[in-house]
C-alpha cells in the first residue's frame, strides 16, 4: 500500500509489531493530524539524532507546554506505594569515548520583534558527573553534593567551596552557621589589597595566639558605644611589644610587679602621657584618681581602715640588673578614723638615700594640714633667700624640755638658741662653739662689735587726733612664779638681769666698762631701785652721790592731783620728832650703800629716825624728810613769833 488512506473505523487489537515499510521514511501522525495520547510500557528508542518537541503554536499564541513525568501510582486502599522514577540518560560511549552530555537549554527573553529568541545552554551534565551552570543558581534549598559540584571555576565538595581563580560573591550573603577556615592559622579574612570595609559583631574577638591590630595607613580609632573592658590578668602596653617588670611601692615582691597598663618608649613624645580637659567649666579639671576599697572583690564597697594606703606614685630606675630599684615615691594613707563622706588622709614623700636599697619617708602632710618631718630635717635653698610669708601669725611649737629646741646658725656658729628646759635660760644669743673666740678687725678705728642689735626704725603714728597708746621698741613682761605641791622659796627672781660690766684680761685696757649704757634720753623707773647685797641690804644706805657712788638719783615731791589728801599735819609733833633724832658723821663701808666709801657723810640712822624712812623703815623717804623739815621750821617760827610778842609786851 503505497498510497495514504483514511480508515474511518476503529481498529481493534494488533497482535504483533507495527513496522513501517521503509526506514526513516514514514511518520505516525502529522503536523495537522496528531494522535492524542501515546501509551507505552516499553521504551522510546530514537535510532538517530533527533528532537522530541511540541508542535509550534500559532504566531499569536504562546508555545505549548511539555511535561515529562514518570509513572504515578493510583489511589486505592493500599498504602505507601512509591511513584515511578524519571531517568534522563546521556548516550553511552565506548572505551575512551565520552558519554553524551545532558544539556538543558532555554531561550532568554532578550530578543525583539517577531523573530524567535535564541536558545542558550543553562545546564550541562557531563560524563565526568560534573554539572555546569551558565547562570545563577536561585532557590531556597540546600546544595549538598557528595561529589564535586562545579559552577564555572567554583567547585563544591562536601561543603567546601574552592575556586581556581578566586571566589567572588557579588551580593549579600546570609550565613546561618559558623564560617571556618580549612586550616588553622593559614588563611586571612581580606588582604592588604582587598580589605573588608566594616566588621559588625555582637560577640567577642578572640586572638588564639599573639597578634596585633594595626592599620596600613592612618589612625586606628576605637569608638565603642559603651565601656571598653580588659579582663583581669591581661595587660595593655603602648609603645612596645611586651610588658616590663618593675617594683610596686612598699611591696616586697620577689619576682617584681608587672603593671597591666604601661606606656613605654624612647622618644620625647612616645614616653609621655597627657590627661587633658577642654571645657569652659572650671569645676571639671583633668583628674587622675586612685581608688582603694577594703574588700578583695573588684567593685565591692567596704570601708578602709586608719593607716591604709590609698595609692602611690613610684619612681624606679634601671640599675644594670633590673627595673625595680626605687629612687622616690609619693603615697597617700588614711590619717584617722574614716566614715561615710569623712575620709581623713595624709600625703607622704619618700626618697632613697645614697647607698640605700629602699626609700625612706621624709615628709608628711597630715590631715590637719601640718607639715611633719620624719626625723631631723633641713630646709635650704641652692641659691637665693628662703622667704616665709604667712598671711597671719607664724607659730612655732617647739619640743618640750629640749636643749636647743630652736637654733639659728650660719652653718658653723650658733647665733640664736632657744632652750625649753626648766633648768637653763630660755634664750641664748650668739652661742660660740668654745669660750675663746676671735673678733675680726678688732684694731680698726671706730669698730663696734655687737652680739645683739635692735635696729632703729622710723614709726609713723597716723589716723588719731590724740595718741593714748604706748610704743615700746623692746618690751619684757614680768614672769609669775607659781608652786604646785608645796611652798617654794626663790632666792632671787629677775625679769631682766645683767651679770656685770665687761672686764679686761691680760693686756686689754678698758677705758670705760659699763654694764648698762643709756646713750641719751631719760630713763624712767616706776619701781624701786635696789642695790646689790654687796652694797648693803635694803636700808643700809640713805642717799648717794660722789665720784664713786654706786647709784645717783633725784627725789622730788609730786603734785596735789596725784595724792589723796588727809588732815593737816601737826608742826609741833614734827619738830619734836626731829629734835629726838640724832645725826652722825659716817662713811659707807666698802661696796655698801652707794658704793662711795671715801666721802664723809652727816646724816640720820634709819634705826633712830623711823619718821624719815619708808620701805620697811630702812630706806630714806625724801617726801617725809621734806615734809617734817617744813613742819619743824613752821613750829620754830611760831615759837619765835610768840617770844617776840612776849618781849614786846615787857618793854
C-alpha positions in Angstrom: 0.0 0.0 0.0 2.0 2.9 -1.3 -0.7 5.5 -1.0 -2.1 7.3 2.0 -5.6 6.0 3.1 -8.1 7.3 5.6 -9.7 4.4 7.6 -12.7 5.7 9.4 -13.1 2.7 11.6 -12.0 1.6 14.9 -9.0 -0.6 14.7 -9.1 -3.4 17.2 -6.2 -5.1 18.9 -3.0 -5.5 17.0 -1.3 -8.8 17.7 2.3 -8.0 16.5 4.7 -5.2 15.8 3.7 -2.2 13.8 6.6 -1.7 11.4 7.0 0.9 8.6 7.9 -0.4 5.1 10.9 1.9 4.8 13.5 3.1 7.4 13.4 6.7 8.5 10.6 7.4 5.9 7.2 7.5 7.5 5.5 9.3 10.5 2.9 8.3 13.0 0.6 11.2 12.7 1.4 14.6 11.2 1.6 18.3 12.0 -2.0 18.7 11.1 -3.3 15.3 12.3 -1.7 14.3 15.5 -2.5 11.3 17.7 -3.9 12.3 21.1 -2.2 10.1 23.7 0.5 7.5 23.4 0.5 4.7 25.9 3.7 2.6 26.2 5.1 0.1 28.7 8.4 -0.1 26.9 11.0 2.3 25.7 11.1 5.0 23.1 14.3 4.5 21.1 15.5 7.1 18.6 17.8 5.5 16.1 19.3 8.8 15.0 19.9 12.3 16.5 16.6 13.9 16.7 14.4 16.1 18.8 11.3 15.5 20.9 9.3 18.7 20.5 5.9 20.1 20.8 4.4 21.5 17.6 4.7 25.2 17.4 1.7 27.2 18.2 0.2 29.9 16.1 2.1 33.2 15.7 -0.2 35.0 18.2 -0.3 32.2 20.7 2.2 31.2 23.4 4.0 27.9 22.9 2.6 24.7 24.2 3.8 23.2 27.5 5.6 19.8 27.5 5.7 17.8 30.7 7.8 14.7 31.1 6.6 12.7 34.0 7.4 9.3 35.5 4.5 7.0 36.2 2.3 7.7 39.2 0.7 5.0 41.4 -3.1 5.1 41.6 -5.3 5.8 44.5 -6.8 2.9 46.4 -6.7 1.0 49.7 -3.0 0.1 49.6 -0.7 2.5 51.5 2.9 3.6 51.0 3.4 2.8 47.2 6.3 4.6 45.5 5.9 6.5 42.3 8.0 5.7 39.2 11.5 7.1 38.6 12.3 9.5 35.8 15.7 8.8 34.3 17.3 11.1 31.7 20.3 9.5 30.2 23.1 10.7 28.0 24.3 8.4 25.4 26.9 5.8 26.4 30.3 5.9 24.9 32.7 3.0 24.5 36.3 2.8 25.6 37.9 6.2 25.7 34.8 7.7 24.1 33.0 10.2 26.3 29.4 9.6 27.3 26.9 12.0 25.9 26.1 15.2 27.9 22.7 16.0 29.2 22.0 19.6 28.1 19.3 21.9 29.2 18.6 24.9 27.0 16.2 27.8 27.3 15.5 30.9 25.2 16.1 34.1 27.2 13.6 36.9 26.5 16.4 39.1 25.1 15.2 39.5 21.5 12.8 41.9 19.9 10.2 41.9 17.2 8.5 38.8 15.7 11.7 36.6 15.5 12.2 33.7 17.8 14.6 34.2 20.7 17.8 32.2 20.5 18.3 29.1 22.6 21.1 29.1 25.2 22.5 26.3 27.3 21.6 26.8 31.0 22.9 23.5 32.4 25.2 20.8 31.1 25.7 17.5 32.9 28.9 16.0 31.6 30.1 12.4 31.6 32.5 13.2 34.4 29.4 13.7 36.6 30.0 17.5 36.9 27.3 20.0 36.4 28.0 23.3 34.7 25.5 26.1 35.2 25.7 29.0 32.8 23.7 31.3 35.0 22.9 31.8 38.7 21.5 29.1 41.0 18.4 30.6 42.5 16.4 29.0 45.3 15.9 28.5 49.0 17.1 24.9 49.1 20.4 23.4 50.2 23.2 22.2 47.9 24.6 19.0 49.5 26.7 17.2 46.9 28.5 14.0 47.9 30.7 14.6 44.8 32.1 17.7 43.2 29.5 20.3 42.2 31.1 22.8 39.8 29.8 26.2 38.8 32.3 27.7 36.4 35.6 27.6 38.3 33.9 27.1 41.6 33.8 23.6 43.0 31.7 22.5 46.0 32.9 19.2 47.5 31.4 18.0 50.8 30.6 21.6 52.0 33.9 23.0 50.9 33.9 25.7 48.2 37.0 26.2 46.1 37.7 28.3 43.1 40.8 28.2 40.9 40.6 31.9 40.1 39.1 33.1 43.4 35.6 33.0 44.7 33.7 36.3 44.3 30.3 36.8 46.0 28.6 39.7 44.2 25.7 40.1 46.7 24.9 40.0 50.4 25.4 36.5 51.9 23.5 35.3 54.9 25.2 32.6 56.9 23.3 30.6 59.4 26.3 28.7 60.8 30.0 29.3 61.6 32.4 30.4 58.9 35.6 28.4 59.5 38.9 28.3 57.6 40.1 25.0 56.1 43.3 25.0 58.1 44.3 26.6 61.4 46.4 29.8 61.3 46.7 29.7 57.5 44.2 31.9 55.7 43.3 35.6 56.0 39.9 37.4 56.1 40.6 40.0 53.4 44.0 41.1 52.2 46.3 44.1 52.0 44.9 45.0 48.6 41.3 43.9 49.1 40.1 44.8 52.6 36.7 44.5 54.1 35.1 47.8 55.0 33.4 47.3 58.3 33.1 44.3 60.7 30.0 44.1 62.8 30.0 41.8 65.8 27.8 41.2 68.8 30.2 38.7 70.3 33.9 38.7 71.1 37.1 39.0 69.1 39.5 36.3 70.3 43.1 36.0 69.2 44.2 32.4 69.9 47.8 33.4 69.5 49.9 36.5 69.9 48.8 39.0 67.3 48.3 42.7 66.6 45.6 45.1 65.5 47.2 47.6 63.1 46.4 49.9 60.2 48.4 50.1 57.0 47.9 53.8 57.0 46.1 56.4 59.2 45.0 56.3 62.8 43.3 53.4 64.5 40.1 54.7 66.2 38.2 52.7 68.8 34.8 54.3 69.3 32.5 52.0 71.3 29.0 53.0 72.3 29.6 51.7 75.8 32.6 50.8 78.0 35.8 49.1 76.7 36.8 46.4 79.2 40.0 44.4 79.5 39.9 41.2 81.5 41.8 40.8 84.8 45.3 39.4 84.4 45.9 40.9 80.9 47.9 44.0 80.2 47.8 47.0 77.8 51.2 48.1 76.5 51.6 51.3 74.5 54.8 51.7 72.6 56.4 48.3 73.0 55.7 44.6 72.2 55.9 43.3 75.8 55.5 44.4 79.4 58.4 45.3 81.7 58.8 44.2 85.3 59.2 47.0 87.9 58.5 47.3 91.7 55.4 48.4 93.5 55.6 50.9 96.3 56.3 49.2 99.7 55.5 45.7 98.3 58.4 43.3 98.6 57.5 41.1 95.7 60.5 38.8 94.8 59.5 38.4 91.2 58.7 42.1 90.8 55.5 43.6 89.6 54.2 43.6 86.1 51.9 46.5 85.7 48.9 45.9 83.4 48.9 49.4 81.9 52.3 50.5 80.5 53.4 53.4 78.3 56.9 52.6 77.0 59.1 54.4 74.5 62.4 56.0 73.8 61.4 59.4 72.3 60.2 62.6 74.0 56.8 62.0 72.5 56.1 58.3 72.8 57.1 58.1 76.5 54.7 60.9 77.6 51.1 60.7 78.7 48.5 63.5 78.9 45.2 63.8 80.6 43.6 66.9 79.1 40.4 68.8 79.6 38.8 71.2 77.1 35.8 72.9 78.5 34.7 76.3 80.0 33.7 74.9 83.4 36.5 75.3 86.0 34.8 72.7 88.2 35.8 69.9 85.7 39.7 69.7 85.7 41.7 66.8 84.4 41.8 64.1 87.1 43.9 61.1 87.9 42.1 59.1 90.6 43.4 56.3 92.8 40.7 54.1 94.4 41.1 51.7 97.4 38.4 49.5 98.9 38.7 47.3 101.9 37.3 44.3 100.1 39.1 41.8 97.9 36.3 41.6 95.3 36.5 44.0 92.4 33.7 46.5 92.5 32.8 45.9 96.2 32.5 48.7 98.7 34.0 48.1 102.1 35.2 51.0 104.3 39.0 51.3 104.6 40.9 51.5 107.9 43.2 54.0 109.5 46.8 54.0 108.1 45.6 52.1 105.0 47.5 53.1 101.8 45.1 54.5 99.2 47.6 55.0 96.4 51.2 55.7 95.5 53.4 57.0 92.7 56.7 55.2 92.5 59.8 56.4 90.5 62.0 53.5 89.6 65.2 53.3 87.5 67.3 50.7 85.6 70.2 49.7 87.9 72.0 47.5 85.4 70.2 44.4 86.7 66.5 45.1 86.6 64.0 48.0 86.7 62.9 47.5 90.3 65.2 50.0 92.2 63.1 52.9 93.5 64.5 56.4 93.8 61.5 58.2 95.3 57.8 57.8 95.9 54.6 59.7 96.9 51.9 57.9 98.8 48.6 58.7 100.5 47.3 57.0 103.6 44.2 57.3 105.8 45.0 59.6 108.7 42.3 58.9 111.3 39.1 57.0 111.6 37.2 57.1 108.3 33.4 57.2 107.9 30.8 57.9 105.3 31.8 61.2 103.5 34.6 61.5 106.1 37.9 60.2 104.9 40.9 62.0 106.5 44.2 61.5 104.7 47.9 62.3 104.8 50.3 62.6 101.9 53.9 61.3 102.4 57.0 61.9 100.4 59.8 59.3 100.2 63.4 59.4 98.8 66.1 56.8 98.7 69.4 57.9 100.3 72.7 57.2 98.6 73.7 53.6 99.3 70.2 52.6 100.4 68.1 49.9 98.6 64.6 51.3 99.6 63.1 54.8 100.0 62.7 56.4 103.5 59.8 58.6 104.5 61.0 62.2 104.7 58.0 64.5 104.9 54.2 64.1 105.6 51.3 66.5 105.1 48.9 65.4 107.8 45.1 65.6 107.7 45.3 68.8 109.8 47.5 70.4 107.1 50.5 70.2 109.3 53.9 69.6 107.5 55.7 66.9 109.5 59.3 65.8 109.0 60.3 62.2 109.8 63.4 62.8 111.9 65.8 65.7 111.8 65.3 67.7 108.6 66.9 70.7 106.9 65.1 73.3 104.7 67.6 75.1 102.4 67.9 76.8 99.1 70.6 76.1 96.5 70.8 79.9 95.9 68.9 83.0 97.0 66.9 83.7 100.1 64.3 81.5 101.7 61.2 83.5 102.4 58.4 82.6 104.7 55.5 84.9 104.2 52.4 84.0 106.2 49.2 85.9 105.9 48.8 85.8 109.7 50.8 84.7 112.7 53.9 82.5 112.3 53.5 80.0 115.1 56.4 77.7 116.1 55.6 74.8 118.5 58.9 73.6 120.0 59.8 70.3 121.6 59.4 70.5 125.4 62.4 70.1 127.8 64.9 70.2 124.9 68.3 71.9 124.8 68.3 73.9 121.5 64.7 73.4 120.7 65.1 76.3 118.2 68.6 77.1 116.8 69.6 79.8 114.3 73.1 79.4 112.9 75.3 80.3 109.9 76.2 76.7 109.4 79.2 76.9 111.7 78.3 79.2 114.7 75.1 79.1 116.6 73.7 82.6 116.6 70.4 82.1 118.5 69.3 79.2 120.6 66.0 78.6 122.4 66.1 76.2 125.3 62.8 74.8 126.5 64.3 73.1 129.6 63.3 74.3 133.0 66.8 74.3 134.3 68.6 76.8 131.9 67.9 80.2 130.4 65.4 80.0 127.6 67.3 82.2 125.0 71.0 82.2 124.3 72.3 84.7 121.7 75.5 84.1 119.6 76.4 80.9 121.4 80.0 80.2 120.5 81.4 76.8 120.0 84.1 77.4 122.6 84.8 80.0 125.3 87.6 81.6 123.3 86.6 83.3 120.0 88.3 85.8 117.7 86.6 89.0 116.6 88.0 90.2 113.2 89.2 93.8 112.7 89.5 94.5 116.4 92.2 97.1 115.8 90.2 99.0 113.1 89.2 102.5 114.0 85.6 103.2 115.1 84.8 99.5 115.0 81.8 98.5 117.1 81.3 94.8 118.0 77.7 94.0 118.9 76.4 90.5 119.6 72.8 91.6 119.6 71.4 94.7 117.9 67.9 96.1 117.7 68.0 98.4 114.7 66.3 101.8 114.8 63.2 102.4 112.7 61.0 105.4 112.0 57.5 104.6 113.2 54.6 106.8 111.9 51.5 107.0 114.0 48.6 108.1 111.9 44.8 108.3 112.0 44.5 109.6 115.6 44.0 113.1 116.9 45.2 112.1 120.3 47.6 109.1 120.8 46.8 107.3 124.1 48.7 104.1 123.4 52.2 103.2 124.4 55.1 102.5 122.0 57.8 100.2 123.0 60.8 99.1 120.9 61.6 96.2 123.4 59.1 95.0 125.9 59.8 92.4 128.6 56.8 91.2 130.5 57.2 90.1 134.1 57.0 86.4 135.0 54.7 85.0 137.6 56.1 82.1 139.6 53.6 79.5 140.8 54.0 76.5 143.0 52.4 73.1 142.9 52.9 70.5 145.6 54.3 72.7 148.4 55.8 76.0 149.3 58.9 77.2 147.3 61.4 79.8 148.3 63.1 81.7 145.4 66.3 83.4 146.5 66.2 85.9 143.6 63.9 86.4 140.6 64.7 88.8 137.9 62.8 89.9 134.8 66.0 91.4 133.2 69.5 90.7 134.6 72.9 92.0 133.5 75.7 89.9 135.0 78.2 92.7 135.1 80.3 95.1 133.1 82.9 93.8 130.6 86.2 93.3 132.3 89.8 93.2 130.9 92.1 90.2 130.6 95.9 90.3 130.2 96.9 93.3 128.1 93.5 94.6 127.3 92.6 98.0 128.7 89.0 99.1 129.1 88.7 102.9 129.3 85.0 102.7 130.3 83.4 99.5 131.4 79.6 99.7 131.5 77.1 97.0 132.4 74.3 99.2 131.1 74.7 102.2 128.8 71.8 104.5 128.0 73.3 106.9 125.5 70.7 109.6 125.7 67.2 110.4 126.8 65.5 110.0 130.2 65.5 106.7 132.0 62.3 106.0 134.0 61.9 103.5 136.8 58.4 103.2 138.2 59.5 100.6 140.6 62.1 100.6 143.3 65.9 100.6 142.5 67.7 98.2 144.8 71.4 97.9 145.1 73.0 94.6 145.3 73.8 92.8 148.6 77.5 93.7 148.3 76.4 97.4 148.6 74.4 96.6 151.7 70.9 95.3 152.4 67.8 97.4 152.0 68.1 100.4 154.4 71.8 100.3 154.7 72.2 103.4 152.6 70.3 106.7 152.8 71.5 108.8 149.9 74.1 108.6 147.2 76.5 110.8 145.3 80.2 111.3 144.9 82.7 110.3 142.3 82.5 106.6 143.1 78.8 106.3 144.0 77.1 103.2 143.0 73.8 105.0 142.2 72.8 108.6 141.7 69.2 109.6 141.8 66.9 112.6 142.3 63.8 112.6 144.5 61.1 115.2 144.4 57.6 115.8 145.7 54.6 115.3 143.4 51.6 117.4 142.6 48.5 117.7 144.7 46.5 116.0 141.9 48.5 112.8 142.4 47.6 112.5 146.1 44.7 111.5 148.3 45.0 114.4 150.9 44.1 113.8 154.6 44.2 116.1 157.7 46.8 118.8 158.2 49.9 117.6 160.0 50.9 118.9 163.5 54.1 121.0 163.2 54.9 120.6 166.9 55.0 116.8 166.6 57.2 117.1 163.5 59.6 119.4 165.4 59.8 117.0 168.3 60.5 114.0 166.1 63.4 115.9 164.5 64.7 117.0 167.9 64.6 113.4 169.1 66.7 112.2 166.1 70.5 112.3 166.2 72.8 113.0 163.3 76.2 111.3 162.9 79.4 111.6 160.9 79.8 108.4 158.8 81.3 106.8 155.7 79.8 103.9 153.8 81.7 100.6 154.2 83.3 99.2 151.0 80.7 98.2 148.4 77.9 99.2 150.8 75.3 101.8 150.5 76.1 104.0 147.5 79.4 102.3 147.0 81.2 105.6 147.8 83.4 104.7 150.8 85.5 107.9 150.6 83.1 110.7 151.3 82.2 111.6 154.9 78.5 112.0 155.3 76.4 113.6 158.1 73.0 112.1 158.4 70.4 110.2 160.4 70.4 106.5 161.1 67.3 104.7 160.0 67.2 102.9 163.3 66.8 106.3 165.1 64.6 108.2 162.7 61.7 105.9 161.5 59.7 109.0 160.6 62.2 109.8 157.8 62.2 106.2 156.4 59.9 104.0 154.2 60.0 100.6 152.7 60.1 98.6 155.9 61.8 101.5 157.7 65.1 101.0 156.0 65.1 103.4 153.1 65.2 107.2 153.3 61.8 108.7 152.5 62.6 112.1 150.8 58.9 113.2 150.9 58.7 112.7 154.7 62.1 114.3 155.2 61.0 117.4 153.4 57.6 117.5 155.0 58.9 117.1 158.5 61.5 119.8 157.8 58.9 122.2 156.7 56.7 121.4 159.7 59.7 121.9 162.1 60.5 125.2 160.5 56.9 126.3 160.9 56.9 125.2 164.6 60.1 127.1 165.2 58.6 130.1 163.5 55.6 130.0 165.8 57.9 129.9 168.9 59.9 132.8 167.6 56.8 134.9 167.0 55.5 134.1 170.5 58.8 135.1 172.0 58.9 138.3 170.0 55.4 139.2 171.2 56.3 138.5 174.8 59.4 140.7 174.6 57.3 143.4 173.1 54.9 143.3 175.9 57.6 143.7 178.6 59.2 146.8 177.1 
